[in-house]
Amino acid sequence: MSSKEVIKRRSITLQEKLDIIKAHESKSLREISKDFNVHPSTICKIIKEKDKFLSLPSTKFNLKKKRIRVQDEDLRETEDKLKNWIDINTGYNIPLSQQIIQAKALDIYAKIREERQEEALSQEKPFAASNGWFSGFVERKGLHNIKVKGEAGSADKEAAQQFIPELSKIIQDGKYPPSCIFNADETGLCFKKMPSRSFIAKEERSLPGPKAAKDRVTILFGGNADGTLKLMPLLIHKYQNPRAMKNCSKEALPVIYRWQRRAWMTGVIFTDWFKNHFKPEVEKFCHDRDIPFKILLLLDNAPCHPKEICGMFPEISVVFFPPNTTSLIQPMDQGAISNFKAYYLRNTFSLAIMAIDASTDKDEDKATAMRQFWRQFSILDVIQVTAISWQDVTETAMSGVWNRLLKTENDAAHEVQTDISSEIAKMGQYFDPGINEADVRNLLASHNVPLNDEDIDELCQIEKEEGKVSEDPAEDSKPFPRSAAIREQLLRIEREIDKLMLLDLDFERSVPMNKKFKEHLDVYHSTI
């Protein structure tokens, strides 16, 4: 056996490599080899790659690990962009599933490599967005509570089926009547979006810069299981003080108005709603009905629904749905929100038609009048139409959306939306013959489609330009002129009242009625 000492091959920790690099500043390779019991060739390799080891942040890697894995720059950039895409989509309450996220990761990665003129085949193991990668990505980016509200095909049907009997037992044990069982959920609303084949949509697609059709608000809707109470909507806009609301009291609005830079729900806003709006509203409801103040609130597992609200009030029990079951059993997602969006579009079209009919320029064509209406359609108009459209959702429809969860028999919620799509298409044809029923259905479904790269880029660009400004910077933010439309409607009402007077021969009834109507209408006459 040779007298020369044999150095056995072994793995070296990151900390040892850093110590070897530091020792090389004052010691020879032979001395370092003896001190660390490492072959000189290994030391040479470590010294050659010292820039890589020294650039690693010590807080990010476990220094006791013997092997480290450093992401390539393309993958790191892919994950950063993907995280931003997820944040914005989930902020707008747009459903994302693991499959959608993995597909988006592949798309982003391919575009990055294409821009750098790199080929995926140049890698020993091409990026495949595997399930293992997804698990690591979720951990690296801190997305443990990511709100994944996949479509029915990717939803957790087994968890949904298991939850239904569990909820039934909670209801029975707590003796909750249907009027005291509530659900609330958020939705995104593109409040200036038009059917894709309308002339306004085509026109806007050809214009440079941010698109008005991508302006969004987030709205929280809620109600109880028998449909007897629809909660006041909470609307989140991106400006604290929109110019269109300059002379309006936010407390007097028919919605709860809140603002957030990206117009999405946060834990702070939700907690404030729960404490200062939900509790007082349901407590008053119970008092007015002379029923015990004992409420069950059902929520989905969204990051913006803090678990801290559980137990905040002894009278309110909060139960969370299992992850990824929203599309299957959450009541507001079973028709209430989609019905609201259908009514919102119908009522918006109705306002547009009135504005076009009341145009003072008789030579102005419908297309020009529609452009003018849409340009001046402000957040105040959105709030008013939201309140009216939420009122239009019937009590029968509100109770019908609990079918799957409480095993009731009421399909009215789904029938309402089907009927109204045809009505909306006919109204849309008044100012744009190209609109049909299929366009309306696609538009109503598009509010919860994940944002594409162009959408994300525009939102980020707008955010950079706006910074943290809470004032609405829009130059043309005045509400559309309604005076002419109001006057025309007043005349129609007065004509109908006069006709009723002629038909009703009971003068003791008709004369006082006519007088009261005219007194109420005078309020409008004096202000326009």
Secondary structure by P-SEA (a helix, b strand, c coil): ccccccccbbbbcaaaaaaaaaaaccccaaaaaaaccccaaaaaaaaaaaaaaaacccccccccccbbbbbcaaaaaaaaaaaaaaaaaaaacccccaaaaaaaaaaaaaaaaaaaccccccccccccccaaaaaaaaaaaccccccccccccccaaaaaaaaaaaaaaaaaaaccccccccccbbbbbcccccccccaaaaaaaaccccccccbbbbbbbcccccccccccbbbbccccccccccccccccccccccccccccccaaaaaaaacccaaaaaaaaaaaaccccbbbbbbccccccccccccccccbbbbbcccccccccccccccaaaaaaaaaaaaaaaaaaaaaaacccccccaaaaaaaaaaaccaaaaaaaaaaaaaaccaaaaaaaaccccccccaaaaaaaaaaaaaaaaaaacccccccaaaaaaaaacccccccaaaaaaaaaaaaaacccccccccccccccaaaaaaaaaaaaaaaaaaaaaaccccccaaaaaaaaaaaaaaaaacc
